[in-house]
Amino acid sequence: MLELYKGALDVPVILKRWYEEEAPNNYGAYIPFVGTVRAEDGIEGLSFDIYEPILQSWFRAWEQKANDKGAKVVMAHSIGDVMVHESSYIAAVFSPKRRVALELIDEYVEDFKASAPIWKYDIIDNKRIYAKERSTQIKGSGLLGGIQ
Amino acid sequence: MVRVEFLGPIQKEPLNIEANTLSDVAKILSQDEELKEWIATSAVAVNDMLVSSLDIPLKDGDKISLLPPVCGG
């Protein structure tokens, strides 16, 4: 389940719904990761662009990978502006036993940061400034420039 | 004719160009000074699939997307 929302995520509501939806499915472990916007460098908030077709295929590959281990992944992300102390990202893993979920959540969140087609901007003085220094080139970048 | 789309912060309108391979696309885009830095750091997708080779043949109506460095979360 990949959920996209305009603006900040209602974290308690989403976590509760996922918990209740999966409760009958005999998973012994539910490990959510919640990303919250911190006050730093004078930002008012963050803003996000998403390219949904490739995000969907990235997520489907993760669903398959989790399924192969008897687990399930879900995620929610914001589109547009999310202000300081609000949350923009939730990833969670359900698995029958804790070990698989503990290992998968690490890999799942790190691969998301490295590969998911989402662009982040700082909001300063009501302007969006691309967070270039904090961004990561997707694997294989530079193909058209002959620089790998 | 193929369509080239620039995602996220690139802030450029899509282009329709004549190209038979991604090498042709690379040659055409490299003539645009504004795109130089983005070309060097962007991943490329053809019809929403990320690709890793310039030899991919293109056909009329294909969509090529440039994906600059990402930072979700």
Backbone of each chain as ProteinMPNN parsed JSONL, in Angstrom:
{"seq_chain_A": "MLELYKGALDVPVILKRWYEEEAPNNYGAYIPFVGTVRAEDGIEGLSFDIYEPILQSWFRAWEQKANDKGAKVVMAHSIGDVMVHESSYIAAVFSPKRRVALELIDEYVEDFKASAPIWKYDIIDNKRIYAKERSTQIKGSGLLGGIQ", "coords_chain_A": {"N_chain_A": [[0.835, -1.183, 0.0], [0.749, 2.03, -1.045], [0.609, 5.282, -0.148], [-0.224, 8.573, -0.957], [-0.237, 11.924, 0.055], [-1.548, 15.226, 0.026], [0.274, 17.72, 1.478], [1.016, 17.701, 5.091], [1.35, 14.562, 6.908], [-1.169, 12.765, 8.691], [-0.155, 11.361, 11.219], [-0.824, 9.708, 13.61], [-3.361, 8.738, 12.878], [-2.903, 7.327, 10.476], [-1.023, 5.354, 11.276], [-2.544, 3.969, 13.132], [-4.641, 3.009, 11.549], [-3.278, 1.295, 9.757], [-2.307, -0.528, 11.622], [-4.698, -1.654, 12.567], [-5.747, -2.702, 10.218], [-3.944, -4.731, 9.59], [-3.973, -6.328, 11.794], [-5.587, -8.755, 11.876], [-4.001, -10.455, 10.375], [-1.998, -12.043, 11.368], [0.633, -11.159, 11.754], [3.52, -10.895, 13.688], [5.126, -8.754, 14.179], [5.357, -5.222, 13.869], [6.81, -2.582, 12.457], [7.159, 0.709, 12.338], [8.596, 3.548, 10.653], [8.917, 6.931, 11.138], [9.197, 9.978, 9.521], [10.015, 13.213, 10.413], [9.817, 16.74, 10.046], [12.506, 18.729, 10.916], [13.401, 21.654, 12.835], [15.797, 23.498, 11.476], [18.608, 25.307, 10.228], [17.145, 27.595, 9.708], [14.808, 26.991, 8.275], [11.362, 27.087, 7.209], [9.861, 24.998, 6.577], [9.553, 21.957, 4.62], [9.335, 21.031, 1.151], [7.864, 18.905, -1.299], [8.3, 17.245, -4.424], [6.944, 14.656, -6.419], [7.499, 11.912, -8.578], [5.225, 9.983, -9.761], [4.789, 7.566, -11.416], [7.292, 6.129, -11.489], [7.853, 5.94, -8.811], [5.8, 4.236, -8.038], [6.571, 1.851, -9.372], [9.004, 1.359, -8.127], [8.067, 0.896, -5.541], [6.431, -1.373, -5.93], [8.365, -3.307, -6.5], [9.565, -3.489, -4.018], [7.421, -4.452, -2.518], [7.238, -7.015, -3.563], [9.73, -8.057, -2.836], [9.517, -8.031, -0.03], [7.333, -9.71, 0.275], [8.416, -12.124, -0.558], [9.776, -12.803, 1.718], [7.841, -13.356, 3.467], [6.79, -11.073, 4.508], [5.379, -7.692, 4.777], [5.329, -4.53, 3.204], [4.579, -1.083, 3.701], [3.826, 2.325, 2.826], [3.663, 5.909, 3.334], [3.58, 9.177, 1.993], [4.196, 12.701, 1.755], [3.048, 15.217, -0.562], [4.033, 18.33, -1.809], [3.916, 21.094, 0.528], [5.284, 20.771, 3.815], [5.332, 21.611, 7.097], [7.678, 22.71, 9.685], [8.113, 20.417, 12.323], [6.008, 18.888, 11.556], [5.037, 15.816, 9.852], [6.329, 13.96, 7.062], [6.759, 11.504, 5.966], [6.134, 8.072, 6.219], [7.247, 4.837, 6.708], [6.668, 1.385, 6.876], [7.056, -1.934, 8.152], [5.611, -5.114, 8.228], [5.902, -8.275, 9.74], [6.033, -11.859, 10.248], [7.83, -12.587, 12.334], [10.137, -10.788, 14.511], [12.822, -10.405, 13.531], [13.044, -10.348, 10.687], [11.528, -8.064, 10.067], [12.953, -6.049, 11.431], [15.378, -6.056, 10.032], [14.531, -5.575, 7.402], [13.332, -3.002, 7.539], [15.414, -1.226, 7.779], [16.886, -1.539, 5.368], [14.886, -0.955, 3.541], [14.12, 1.723, 4.109], [16.562, 3.025, 3.659], [17.045, 2.431, 0.962], [14.893, 3.72, -0.13], [15.609, 6.401, 0.393], [17.766, 6.591, -1.327], [16.828, 6.008, -3.874], [14.082, 6.525, -4.494], [11.901, 8.43, -6.538], [11.711, 11.339, -5.592], [11.731, 14.748, -4.822], [13.25, 17.186, -2.802], [12.693, 20.289, -1.232], [13.851, 23.13, 0.562], [11.887, 25.329, 2.511], [12.142, 28.638, 2.646], [11.639, 31.893, 3.64], [9.174, 31.733, 2.344], [9.888, 30.726, -0.136], [10.78, 28.073, -2.418], [13.587, 26.106, -2.196], [15.747, 24.033, -3.829], [17.004, 21.125, -2.297], [19.794, 20.517, -2.861], [22.375, 19.754, -1.891], [21.797, 17.769, -0.086], [20.784, 15.765, -1.537], [20.698, 12.665, -3.426], [22.299, 11.017, -6.091], [20.51, 8.948, -8.29], [21.162, 5.484, -8.825], [23.223, 4.868, -11.629], [23.109, 7.37, -12.696], [23.98, 10.199, -14.799], [24.226, 9.079, -17.23], [23.573, 10.212, -19.755], [25.499, 12.093, -19.932], [27.826, 10.813, -20.195], [29.15, 10.393, -17.901], [29.628, 8.297, -15.312]], "CA_chain_A": [[0.0, 0.0, 0.0], [1.507, 3.28, -1.17], [-0.372, 6.36, 0.017], [0.338, 9.913, -1.135], [-1.136, 12.932, 0.615], [-1.155, 16.623, -0.159], [0.587, 18.312, 2.787], [1.532, 16.862, 6.182], [0.664, 13.297, 7.195], [-1.818, 12.616, 9.993], [0.577, 10.145, 11.602], [-1.551, 8.767, 14.494], [-4.483, 8.113, 12.159], [-2.373, 6.358, 9.504], [-0.43, 4.214, 11.994], [-3.632, 3.212, 13.756], [-5.382, 2.292, 10.502], [-2.454, 0.171, 9.3], [-2.3, -1.515, 12.716], [-5.99, -2.35, 12.615], [-5.925, -3.481, 8.982], [-3.078, -5.918, 9.572], [-4.133, -7.106, 13.038], [-6.065, -10.145, 11.698], [-3.169, -11.196, 9.416], [-1.048, -12.91, 12.073], [2.006, -10.644, 11.818], [3.939, -10.69, 15.08], [5.922, -7.529, 14.311], [4.952, -4.035, 13.08], [7.854, -1.593, 12.739], [7.047, 1.916, 11.533], [9.573, 4.628, 10.705], [8.231, 8.197, 10.849], [10.112, 11.091, 9.241], [9.415, 14.492, 10.834], [10.627, 17.899, 9.625], [13.165, 19.379, 12.055], [13.755, 23.069, 12.705], [17.246, 23.682, 11.34], [19.05, 26.197, 9.149], [16.169, 28.664, 9.456], [13.729, 26.633, 7.351], [9.985, 27.107, 7.707], [9.348, 23.659, 6.303], [10.088, 21.313, 3.417], [8.324, 20.811, 0.123], [8.234, 17.699, -2.053], [7.746, 16.836, -5.721], [7.014, 13.198, -6.584], [7.168, 11.383, -9.905], [4.496, 8.818, -9.269], [4.926, 6.271, -12.125], [8.503, 5.386, -11.109], [7.692, 5.611, -7.386], [4.944, 3.046, -7.979], [7.304, 0.629, -9.738], [9.964, 1.124, -7.038], [7.336, 0.319, -4.408], [5.999, -2.739, -6.273], [9.536, -4.187, -6.352], [9.736, -3.717, -2.579], [6.332, -5.332, -2.069], [7.61, -8.368, -3.965], [10.869, -8.472, -2.009], [8.988, -8.306, 1.311], [6.461, -10.878, 0.16], [9.291, -13.301, -0.625], [10.226, -13.119, 3.087], [6.64, -13.499, 4.295], [6.535, -9.783, 5.156], [4.614, -6.724, 4.002], [5.76, -3.142, 3.39], [3.619, -0.02, 3.369], [4.415, 3.657, 3.006], [2.877, 7.118, 3.072], [4.465, 10.332, 1.794], [3.54, 13.972, 1.431], [3.344, 15.999, -1.766], [3.879, 19.751, -1.482], [4.563, 21.688, 1.703], [5.149, 20.183, 5.151], [6.019, 22.594, 7.918], [8.517, 22.219, 10.781], [7.471, 19.588, 13.359], [5.018, 17.999, 10.946], [5.69, 14.63, 9.279], [6.182, 13.84, 5.607], [7.093, 10.155, 5.487], [6.04, 6.893, 7.094], [7.472, 3.526, 6.099], [6.481, 0.371, 7.91], [7.161, -3.339, 7.762], [4.95, -6.14, 9.039], [6.426, -9.621, 9.446], [5.618, -12.827, 11.267], [8.725, -12.502, 13.495], [10.777, -9.472, 14.545], [14.123, -10.263, 12.862], [12.85, -9.959, 9.282], [11.056, -6.674, 10.021], [14.047, -5.163, 11.858], [16.36, -5.954, 8.951], [13.924, -4.978, 6.205], [13.017, -1.574, 7.677], [16.672, -0.512, 7.534], [17.174, -1.575, 3.935], [13.741, -0.331, 2.85], [14.204, 3.181, 4.271], [17.792, 3.505, 3.008], [16.856, 2.36, -0.498], [13.957, 4.814, -0.429], [16.359, 7.663, 0.355], [18.719, 6.581, -2.44], [16.263, 5.66, -5.184], [12.688, 6.918, -4.776], [11.906, 9.682, -7.309], [11.094, 12.414, -4.803], [12.661, 15.877, -4.72], [12.997, 17.949, -1.574], [13.035, 21.717, -1.253], [13.684, 23.878, 1.81], [11.041, 26.521, 2.393], [12.75, 29.766, 3.37], [10.96, 33.124, 3.186], [8.094, 31.337, 1.434], [10.401, 30.264, -1.428], [11.248, 26.68, -2.426], [14.989, 26.012, -2.641], [16.104, 22.614, -4.003], [17.977, 20.664, -1.3], [20.771, 19.838, -3.729], [23.49, 19.152, -1.147], [21.322, 16.609, 0.677], [20.189, 14.822, -2.476], [21.545, 11.547, -3.855], [22.087, 10.604, -7.483], [19.993, 7.597, -8.464], [22.15, 4.596, -9.444], [23.233, 4.965, -13.093], [22.976, 8.772, -13.118], [25.063, 10.696, -15.644], [24.255, 8.276, -18.469], [23.56, 11.046, -20.97], [26.686, 12.94, -19.957], [28.998, 9.957, -20.304], [29.811, 10.333, -16.596], [28.907, 7.295, -14.506]], "C_chain_A": [[0.882, 1.251, 0.0], [0.483, 4.406, -1.134], [0.33, 7.705, -0.11], [-0.696, 10.935, -0.685], [-0.629, 14.327, 0.282], [-0.93, 17.22, 1.233], [0.987, 17.268, 3.818], [0.693, 15.599, 6.379], [0.003, 13.361, 8.576], [-1.308, 11.295, 10.578], [-0.231, 9.215, 12.506], [-2.671, 8.033, 13.756], [-3.98, 7.029, 11.198], [-1.816, 5.124, 10.224], [-1.513, 3.328, 12.619], [-4.38, 2.386, 12.705], [-4.576, 1.09, 10.011], [-2.445, -0.947, 10.349], [-3.586, -2.345, 12.696], [-6.205, -3.21, 11.367], [-5.133, -4.792, 9.01], [-3.268, -6.818, 10.794], [-4.639, -8.537, 12.804], [-5.103, -11.024, 10.894], [-1.994, -11.951, 10.043], [0.42, -12.463, 11.96], [2.354, -10.415, 13.287], [4.676, -9.381, 15.292], [5.402, -6.45, 13.361], [5.951, -2.949, 13.423], [7.69, -0.396, 11.821], [8.254, 2.844, 11.714], [8.829, 5.901, 10.311], [9.272, 9.294, 10.657], [9.417, 12.421, 9.512], [10.363, 15.637, 10.481], [11.183, 18.603, 10.865], [13.4, 20.855, 11.765], [15.272, 23.151, 12.639], [17.528, 24.576, 10.143], [17.975, 27.225, 8.758], [15.039, 28.297, 8.511], [12.359, 26.769, 8.034], [9.347, 25.729, 7.53], [10.071, 23.076, 5.114], [8.949, 21.181, 2.415], [8.808, 19.678, -0.776], [7.529, 17.632, -3.396], [7.912, 15.323, -5.817], [6.737, 12.858, -8.037], [6.533, 10.008, -9.679], [4.713, 7.525, -10.072], [6.148, 5.464, -11.67], [8.48, 5.076, -9.604], [6.84, 4.353, -7.234], [5.733, 1.787, -8.326], [8.379, 0.305, -8.704], [9.247, 0.415, -5.882], [6.886, -1.113, -4.703], [7.156, -3.726, -6.126], [9.775, -4.491, -4.865], [8.629, -4.605, -2.011], [6.686, -6.787, -2.362], [8.72, -8.92, -3.071], [10.403, -8.843, -0.595], [8.148, -9.581, 1.302], [7.268, -12.177, 0.135], [9.787, -13.733, 0.752], [9.039, -13.285, 4.037], [6.224, -12.203, 4.972], [5.718, -8.874, 4.244], [5.17, -5.334, 4.276], [4.613, -2.202, 3.017], [4.363, 1.305, 3.469], [3.395, 4.748, 2.736], [3.867, 8.267, 2.903], [3.642, 11.552, 1.416], [3.966, 14.48, 0.065], [3.119, 17.463, -1.374], [4.482, 20.082, -0.126], [4.235, 20.954, 3.006], [5.971, 21.065, 6.091], [6.802, 21.916, 9.046], [7.639, 21.545, 11.848], [6.244, 18.816, 12.851], [5.772, 16.846, 10.274], [5.338, 14.446, 7.807], [6.319, 12.404, 5.108], [6.834, 9.123, 6.579], [6.327, 5.668, 6.238], [7.235, 2.514, 7.21], [6.597, -1.016, 7.308], [6.376, -4.184, 8.764], [5.608, -7.475, 8.714], [6.005, -10.587, 10.551], [6.479, -12.735, 12.524], [9.585, -11.25, 13.384], [11.993, -9.33, 13.634], [13.968, -9.758, 11.423], [12.441, -8.487, 9.204], [12.171, -5.707, 10.406], [15.064, -4.977, 10.743], [15.773, -5.239, 7.74], [13.706, -3.479, 6.353], [14.263, -0.736, 7.389], [16.931, -0.407, 6.027], [16.123, -0.801, 3.126], [13.826, 1.205, 2.93], [15.444, 3.725, 3.559], [17.657, 3.469, 1.488], [15.871, 3.439, -0.957], [14.725, 6.123, -0.572], [17.241, 7.744, -0.89], [18.049, 6.509, -3.805], [14.879, 6.213, -5.482], [12.674, 8.294, -5.461], [11.094, 10.794, -6.635], [12.151, 13.509, -4.63], [12.237, 16.781, -3.585], [13.489, 19.388, -1.749], [12.915, 22.256, 0.165], [12.721, 25.021, 1.537], [11.652, 27.597, 3.289], [12.16, 31.042, 2.779], [9.905, 32.807, 2.117], [8.563, 30.892, 0.052], [10.864, 28.816, -1.291], [12.671, 26.662, -2.978], [15.385, 24.536, -2.652], [17.216, 22.22, -3.027], [19.065, 19.845, -1.999], [21.838, 19.087, -2.937], [23.07, 17.898, -0.391], [20.762, 15.524, -0.238], [21.209, 13.809, -2.975], [21.247, 11.215, -5.315], [21.551, 9.175, -7.5], [21.074, 6.774, -9.176], [22.077, 4.711, -10.98], [23.107, 6.393, -13.605], [24.195, 9.195, -13.935], [25.152, 9.982, -16.963], [24.348, 9.155, -19.711], [24.775, 11.951, -21.064], [27.959, 12.134, -20.087], [29.764, 9.868, -18.994], [29.025, 9.372, -15.725], [29.278, 7.427, -13.046]], "O_chain_A": [[1.656, 1.486, 0.929], [-0.403, 4.476, -1.985], [1.345, 7.951, 0.54], [-1.879, 10.822, -1.004], [0.578, 14.573, 0.262], [-1.837, 17.223, 2.066], [1.261, 16.114, 3.486], [-0.498, 15.564, 6.066], [0.555, 13.942, 9.51], [-1.95, 10.253, 10.445], [-0.325, 8.025, 12.205], [-2.897, 6.845, 13.986], [-4.559, 5.946, 11.117], [-2.098, 3.991, 9.834], [-1.404, 2.101, 12.629], [-4.711, 1.222, 12.934], [-5.119, -0.005, 9.863], [-2.558, -2.13, 10.028], [-3.556, -3.571, 12.796], [-6.768, -4.301, 11.443], [-5.594, -5.822, 8.518], [-2.774, -7.945, 10.819], [-4.166, -9.457, 13.473], [-5.355, -12.219, 10.741], [-1.108, -12.435, 9.338], [1.333, -13.282, 12.057], [1.579, -9.816, 14.033], [4.844, -8.934, 16.426], [5.055, -6.724, 12.212], [5.955, -2.442, 14.544], [8.044, -0.47, 10.644], [8.848, 2.91, 12.79], [8.182, 5.943, 9.265], [10.123, 9.514, 11.519], [8.376, 12.724, 8.93], [11.58, 15.501, 10.61], [10.431, 19.019, 11.746], [13.574, 21.26, 10.616], [15.955, 22.903, 13.632], [16.774, 24.592, 9.17], [17.917, 27.664, 7.609], [14.367, 29.186, 7.988], [12.219, 26.594, 9.245], [8.416, 25.359, 8.246], [11.073, 23.621, 4.651], [7.771, 21.214, 2.772], [10.009, 19.51, -0.989], [6.337, 17.917, -3.509], [8.909, 14.774, -5.348], [5.849, 13.441, -8.659], [7.221, 9.016, -9.44], [4.814, 6.461, -9.46], [6.052, 4.251, -11.485], [9.028, 4.061, -9.173], [7.131, 3.502, -6.394], [5.589, 0.765, -7.656], [8.646, -0.865, -8.426], [9.767, -0.549, -5.318], [6.951, -1.975, -3.825], [6.955, -4.855, -5.677], [10.14, -5.61, -4.504], [8.88, -5.419, -1.122], [6.471, -7.674, -1.536], [8.674, -10.062, -2.615], [10.842, -9.847, -0.035], [8.243, -10.415, 2.203], [6.87, -13.187, 0.716], [10.173, -14.886, 0.941], [9.21, -13.347, 5.255], [5.409, -12.212, 5.894], [5.405, -9.224, 3.106], [5.453, -4.986, 5.422], [3.8, -2.494, 2.14], [5.406, 1.394, 4.118], [2.411, 4.553, 2.021], [4.881, 8.32, 3.599], [2.557, 11.452, 0.845], [5.074, 14.219, -0.404], [2.145, 17.793, -0.698], [5.434, 19.439, 0.318], [3.093, 20.573, 3.264], [7.174, 21.239, 5.892], [6.625, 20.731, 9.327], [6.575, 22.046, 12.213], [5.537, 18.175, 13.629], [6.996, 16.892, 10.143], [4.223, 14.73, 7.368], [6.026, 12.122, 3.946], [7.265, 9.288, 7.72], [5.728, 5.483, 5.178], [7.573, 2.772, 8.365], [6.287, -1.246, 6.139], [6.469, -3.993, 9.976], [5.849, -7.779, 7.546], [5.662, -10.168, 11.656], [5.964, -12.794, 13.641], [9.749, -10.705, 12.293], [12.194, -8.278, 13.027], [14.68, -8.848, 10.999], [12.954, -7.745, 8.366], [12.322, -4.658, 9.779], [15.559, -3.871, 10.529], [16.432, -4.401, 7.126], [13.879, -2.744, 5.381], [14.163, 0.348, 6.814], [17.164, 0.678, 5.495], [16.44, -0.097, 2.167], [13.626, 1.894, 1.93], [15.378, 4.777, 2.924], [18.112, 4.386, 0.804], [16.011, 3.997, -2.046], [14.524, 6.867, -1.532], [17.443, 8.824, -1.445], [18.648, 6.914, -4.801], [14.535, 6.358, -6.655], [13.358, 9.216, -5.014], [9.982, 11.131, -7.04], [13.311, 13.228, -4.331], [11.061, 17.103, -3.415], [14.544, 19.649, -2.328], [11.992, 21.891, 0.893], [12.739, 25.612, 0.457], [11.673, 27.477, 4.514], [12.182, 31.242, 1.565], [9.769, 33.522, 1.124], [7.741, 30.697, -0.843], [11.28, 28.379, -0.218], [12.926, 27.14, -4.083], [15.363, 23.871, -1.616], [18.242, 22.894, -2.94], [19.226, 18.649, -1.753], [22.172, 17.944, -3.252], [23.91, 17.05, -0.088], [20.316, 14.48, 0.237], [22.415, 14.053, -2.953], [20.088, 11.143, -5.721], [22.073, 8.299, -6.811], [21.807, 7.293, -10.019], [20.99, 4.656, -11.555], [23.009, 6.611, -14.813], [25.285, 8.64, -13.793], [26.064, 10.247, -17.747], [25.126, 8.864, -20.62], [25.064, 12.511, -22.122], [29.055, 12.695, -20.09], [30.877, 9.344, -18.951], [27.856, 9.623, -15.434], [28.777, 6.675, -12.211]]}, "seq_chain_B": "MVRVEFLGPIQKEPLNIEANTLSDVAKILSQDEELKEWIATSAVAVNDMLVSSLDIPLKDGDKISLLPPVCGG", "coords_chain_B": {"N_chain_B": [[9.603, 11.15, -33.525], [10.399, 11.93, -30.187], [9.574, 12.47, -26.736], [10.969, 14.551, -24.302], [11.17, 14.759, -20.875], [11.607, 16.813, -18.016], [12.296, 16.329, -14.747], [11.282, 17.164, -11.322], [13.437, 19.496, -9.823], [14.469, 20.591, -12.189], [13.084, 22.317, -13.845], [12.257, 22.896, -16.549], [10.568, 23.151, -19.605], [8.932, 20.393, -21.317], [10.547, 18.753, -24.125], [10.155, 18.099, -27.606], [11.744, 15.96, -29.722], [13.714, 14.73, -32.541], [14.944, 11.538, -32.454], [16.795, 8.523, -32.548], [18.129, 6.888, -30.819], [19.245, 6.788, -27.35], [21.705, 7.964, -27.356], [21.491, 9.866, -29.38], [19.704, 11.577, -28.136], [21.287, 12.432, -26.006], [23.241, 13.872, -27.397], [21.761, 16.012, -28.464], [20.689, 17.239, -26.157], [23.002, 18.016, -24.892], [23.781, 20.287, -26.1], [22.579, 22.339, -24.876], [23.422, 24.691, -22.648], [22.364, 25.214, -20.104], [21.518, 22.76, -19.286], [23.689, 21.169, -18.798], [24.844, 20.554, -16.215], [22.724, 19.184, -15.055], [22.434, 16.994, -16.763], [24.759, 15.587, -16.208], [24.268, 14.622, -13.678], [21.853, 13.351, -13.568], [19.538, 10.586, -13.563], [18.123, 8.372, -16.065], [15.053, 7.643, -17.614], [13.169, 5.54, -19.777], [10.046, 5.572, -21.041], [9.106, 5.422, -18.395], [10.748, 3.481, -17.236], [13.751, 2.94, -15.577], [16.936, 3.259, -17.113], [20.141, 1.921, -18.252], [21.804, 2.025, -20.388], [23.06, 3.563, -23.349], [22.415, 2.601, -25.8], [19.848, 1.954, -26.296], [17.151, 1.455, -28.451], [14.933, 3.889, -29.752], [11.469, 4.655, -30.235], [8.872, 6.226, -32.166], [7.037, 8.491, -30.249], [7.973, 7.691, -27.773], [8.7, 8.247, -24.296], [11.06, 10.093, -22.611], [12.63, 10.518, -19.547], [14.292, 12.739, -17.353], [15.845, 12.318, -14.32], [16.777, 14.098, -11.675], [19.13, 14.31, -8.809], [17.836, 12.762, -5.837], [15.753, 13.104, -2.862], [13.893, 11.897, -0.764], [11.531, 11.652, 1.999]], "CA_chain_B": [[9.637, 12.193, -32.504], [10.275, 11.477, -28.802], [9.332, 13.58, -25.807], [11.899, 14.546, -23.178], [10.596, 15.472, -19.726], [12.604, 17.175, -17.004], [11.529, 16.173, -13.506], [11.712, 17.816, -10.086], [13.924, 20.882, -9.807], [15.124, 21.047, -13.436], [12.353, 23.529, -14.241], [12.332, 23.136, -17.981], [9.406, 22.594, -20.302], [9.284, 19.213, -22.111], [10.994, 18.974, -25.51], [9.888, 17.046, -28.587], [12.917, 15.943, -30.601], [13.926, 13.554, -33.384], [16.06, 10.746, -31.922], [16.639, 7.071, -32.731], [18.695, 6.213, -29.64], [19.536, 7.739, -26.27], [22.904, 8.732, -27.751], [21.007, 11.049, -30.109], [19.122, 12.485, -27.135], [22.413, 13.015, -25.274], [23.892, 14.888, -28.264], [20.895, 17.192, -28.585], [20.57, 17.943, -24.871], [24.299, 18.566, -24.464], [23.966, 21.613, -26.727], [21.928, 23.333, -24.012], [24.327, 24.975, -21.517], [21.619, 25.142, -18.838], [21.253, 21.365, -18.92], [24.953, 20.421, -18.63], [25.005, 20.01, -14.866], [21.653, 18.214, -14.81], [22.733, 15.774, -17.53], [25.841, 14.859, -15.531], [23.861, 14.083, -12.377], [20.502, 12.787, -13.621], [19.237, 9.255, -14.095], [17.294, 8.454, -17.264], [14.034, 6.602, -17.773], [12.449, 5.491, -21.044], [8.68, 5.106, -20.751], [9.017, 5.209, -16.944], [11.66, 2.436, -16.741], [15.127, 3.447, -15.507], [17.795, 2.547, -18.064], [21.566, 2.066, -17.953], [22.583, 1.945, -21.625], [22.713, 4.564, -24.375], [22.116, 1.934, -27.083], [18.434, 1.58, -26.36], [16.471, 2.062, -29.593], [13.728, 4.65, -29.405], [10.474, 4.693, -31.291], [8.014, 7.398, -32.167], [6.123, 8.593, -29.108], [8.59, 7.307, -26.499], [8.891, 9.314, -23.305], [12.342, 10.023, -21.909], [12.565, 11.386, -18.373], [15.532, 12.984, -16.624], [15.578, 12.345, -12.88], [17.928, 14.642, -10.945], [19.336, 13.688, -7.491], [16.584, 12.657, -5.076], [15.83, 13.163, -1.397], [12.566, 11.75, -0.17], [11.503, 11.435, 3.437]], "C_chain_B": [[9.498, 11.569, -31.102], [10.114, 12.715, -27.91], [10.299, 13.46, -24.637], [11.309, 15.389, -22.057], [11.658, 15.661, -18.644], [11.901, 17.219, -15.653], [12.113, 16.996, -12.359], [12.223, 19.222, -10.317], [14.478, 21.38, -11.147], [14.398, 22.25, -14.039], [12.52, 23.867, -15.712], [11.132, 22.47, -18.64], [9.829, 21.362, -21.107], [9.677, 19.593, -23.543], [10.519, 17.819, -26.375], [11.025, 17.071, -29.604], [12.931, 14.668, -31.46], [15.129, 12.796, -32.834], [15.765, 9.263, -32.121], [17.19, 6.264, -31.563], [18.894, 7.262, -28.545], [20.805, 8.531, -26.561], [22.497, 9.988, -28.505], [20.441, 12.074, -29.124], [20.247, 13.204, -26.39], [23.059, 14.129, -26.095], [23.058, 16.164, -28.316], [20.848, 17.97, -27.265], [21.884, 18.611, -24.466], [24.579, 19.929, -25.105], [23.356, 22.729, -25.872], [22.782, 23.535, -22.75], [23.627, 24.797, -20.164], [21.458, 23.703, -18.355], [22.517, 20.586, -18.554], [25.053, 19.755, -17.257], [23.937, 18.941, -14.577], [21.927, 16.904, -15.542], [23.767, 14.919, -16.79], [25.372, 14.162, -14.265], [22.493, 13.382, -12.398], [20.481, 11.343, -14.115], [18.245, 9.427, -15.247], [16.287, 7.307, -17.276], [13.451, 6.7, -19.177], [11.099, 4.843, -20.743], [8.557, 4.622, -19.295], [9.805, 4.006, -16.425], [13.067, 3.035, -16.726], [16.016, 2.608, -16.416], [19.266, 2.814, -17.744], [22.428, 1.97, -19.208], [22.096, 2.99, -22.626], [22.228, 3.922, -25.666], [20.639, 1.591, -27.254], [17.762, 2.254, -27.554], [15.192, 2.772, -29.137], [12.753, 4.587, -30.557], [9.589, 5.931, -31.112], [7.093, 7.382, -30.945], [6.719, 8.181, -27.774], [8.755, 8.525, -25.597], [10.212, 9.092, -22.574], [12.27, 11.004, -20.741], [13.946, 11.532, -17.76], [15.196, 13.153, -15.151], [16.809, 12.852, -12.135], [18.046, 13.998, -9.559], [18.117, 13.841, -6.574], [16.823, 12.776, -3.567], [14.43, 13.098, -0.824], [12.671, 11.694, 1.349], [11.314, 12.695, 4.247]], "O_chain_B": [[8.587, 10.776, -30.862], [10.467, 13.833, -28.285], [10.433, 12.388, -24.047], [10.99, 16.563, -22.243], [12.488, 14.785, -18.399], [11.015, 18.046, -15.435], [13.255, 17.455, -12.407], [11.543, 20.047, -10.926], [14.924, 22.526, -11.216], [15.022, 23.103, -14.67], [12.88, 24.988, -16.068], [10.738, 21.363, -18.272], [10.978, 21.289, -21.542], [9.217, 20.593, -24.094], [10.487, 16.676, -25.918], [11.244, 18.083, -30.27], [12.264, 13.68, -31.154], [16.223, 13.354, -32.754], [14.646, 8.802, -31.897], [16.79, 5.122, -31.333], [18.734, 8.461, -28.778], [20.965, 9.647, -26.068], [23.08, 11.053, -28.304], [20.667, 13.277, -29.26], [20.186, 14.413, -26.165], [23.385, 15.193, -25.567], [23.595, 17.268, -28.221], [20.952, 19.196, -27.251], [21.885, 19.637, -23.786], [25.502, 20.635, -24.699], [23.591, 23.913, -26.118], [22.85, 22.654, -21.893], [24.218, 24.296, -19.207], [21.284, 23.457, -17.161], [22.428, 19.464, -18.056], [25.313, 18.557, -17.15], [24.216, 17.927, -13.937], [21.679, 15.826, -15.001], [23.664, 13.693, -16.751], [26.008, 13.208, -13.816], [22.032, 12.882, -11.372], [21.283, 10.937, -14.956], [17.614, 10.474, -15.392], [16.624, 6.158, -16.988], [13.26, 7.795, -19.707], [11.028, 3.715, -20.256], [7.987, 3.568, -19.015], [9.57, 3.552, -15.305], [13.527, 3.573, -17.733], [15.867, 1.388, -16.482], [19.604, 3.784, -17.066], [23.649, 1.848, -19.11], [20.902, 3.265, -22.738], [21.689, 4.607, -26.536], [20.246, 0.999, -28.259], [17.791, 3.479, -27.67], [14.479, 2.3, -28.252], [13.152, 4.479, -31.716], [9.572, 6.573, -30.062], [6.452, 6.373, -30.653], [6.057, 8.3, -26.743], [8.922, 9.655, -26.055], [10.444, 8.032, -21.994], [11.9, 12.166, -20.912], [14.689, 10.556, -17.657], [14.386, 13.999, -14.772], [17.783, 12.115, -11.979], [17.173, 13.226, -9.164], [17.464, 14.884, -6.538], [17.933, 12.577, -3.073], [13.851, 14.116, -0.446], [13.768, 11.69, 1.908], [11.275, 12.639, 5.476]]}, "name": "protein", "num_of_chains": 2, "seq": "MLELYKGALDVPVILKRWYEEEAPNNYGAYIPFVGTVRAEDGIEGLSFDIYEPILQSWFRAWEQKANDKGAKVVMAHSIGDVMVHESSYIAAVFSPKRRVALELIDEYVEDFKASAPIWKYDIIDNKRIYAKERSTQIKGSGLLGGIQMVRVEFLGPIQKEPLNIEANTLSDVAKILSQDEELKEWIATSAVAVNDMLVSSLDIPLKDGDKISLLPPVCGG"}
